[in-house]
Amino acid sequence: MEGVNAWNLDGEEKIEKTFLFKDFAEAIAFVNKVGAIAESEGHHPDIFIFDFKKVRTTLTTHAIGGLSENDFILAAKIDEILRN
């Protein structure tokens, strides 16, 4: 958990983070960027858009029923989107 910024541990199976944007268009643009990274990594998060400008992203490795190193790698790459 030390390697990812403000992601929350949900039990022992998932990490999640909610991102807030200025509007719906910015939220959708973020989701599209996350989707592209996830597809290239072959590791797909659950993504939920709510309140029109918030995006909750949940990471887990379904194949093992819990967290793997890939979840934390993808979390760091998702955080990097906002730094660019």
C-alpha positions as CSV (number, residue, x, y, z in Angstrom):
1,M,0.0,0.0,0.0
2,E,2.9,2.3,0.5
3,G,3.6,2.5,-3.2
4,V,0.2,3.8,-4.2
5,N,-1.3,7.2,-3.3
6,A,-4.6,7.3,-1.3
7,W,-5.9,3.9,-2.5
8,N,-8.0,2.2,0.2
9,L,-7.8,-1.4,1.2
10,D,-11.2,-3.1,1.0
11,G,-10.8,-6.2,3.1
12,E,-8.0,-8.3,1.9
13,E,-9.3,-8.7,-1.7
14,K,-9.5,-5.3,-3.2
15,I,-8.1,-1.8,-3.4
16,E,-10.2,1.2,-4.5
17,K,-10.0,4.9,-5.0
18,T,-12.5,7.6,-5.9
19,F,-11.4,10.3,-8.2
20,L,-13.3,13.7,-8.5
21,F,-13.3,15.7,-11.7
22,K,-14.7,19.1,-12.7
23,D,-17.4,17.7,-15.0
24,F,-18.7,14.6,-16.8
25,A,-16.5,15.0,-19.8
26,E,-13.4,15.1,-17.8
27,A,-14.5,11.9,-15.9
28,I,-15.2,10.1,-19.1
29,A,-11.8,11.1,-20.6
30,F,-10.2,9.7,-17.4
31,V,-12.2,6.4,-17.7
32,N,-11.1,6.1,-21.4
33,K,-7.4,6.5,-20.4
34,V,-7.8,3.9,-17.6
35,G,-9.4,1.6,-20.1
36,A,-6.6,1.9,-22.5
37,I,-3.9,1.2,-19.9
38,A,-6.0,-1.7,-18.4
39,E,-6.3,-3.3,-21.9
40,S,-2.6,-3.0,-22.6
41,E,-1.8,-4.5,-19.2
42,G,-4.4,-7.3,-19.6
43,H,-5.7,-6.4,-16.1
44,H,-9.1,-4.9,-15.9
45,P,-10.5,-2.9,-13.0
46,D,-14.1,-2.3,-12.1
47,I,-15.0,1.3,-12.9
48,F,-18.1,3.1,-11.6
49,I,-19.1,6.7,-12.6
50,F,-21.4,8.4,-10.2
51,D,-22.7,11.8,-9.3
52,F,-21.7,12.7,-12.9
53,K,-18.1,13.7,-12.1
54,K,-16.8,11.0,-9.7
55,V,-15.1,7.8,-10.7
56,R,-14.6,4.9,-8.4
57,T,-12.0,2.4,-9.5
58,T,-11.6,-1.0,-7.8
59,L,-8.7,-3.4,-8.4
60,T,-8.5,-7.1,-7.6
61,T,-7.2,-10.2,-9.3
62,H,-10.2,-12.4,-10.0
63,A,-8.1,-15.4,-10.9
64,I,-6.7,-15.6,-7.3
65,G,-9.7,-14.1,-5.5
66,G,-7.6,-11.3,-4.0
67,L,-4.8,-8.8,-4.5
68,S,-1.7,-9.4,-6.6
69,E,1.3,-7.3,-7.5
70,N,-0.5,-6.4,-10.8
71,D,-3.2,-4.6,-8.9
72,F,-0.6,-2.2,-7.3
73,I,1.2,-1.7,-10.6
74,L,-2.1,-0.8,-12.3
75,A,-3.0,1.5,-9.4
76,A,0.3,3.4,-9.8
77,K,-0.2,3.7,-13.6
78,I,-3.8,5.0,-13.0
79,D,-2.4,7.6,-10.6
80,E,0.2,8.6,-13.2
81,I,-2.7,9.6,-15.6
82,L,-3.5,12.5,-13.3
83,R,0.1,13.7,-13.1
84,N,0.4,14.1,-16.9
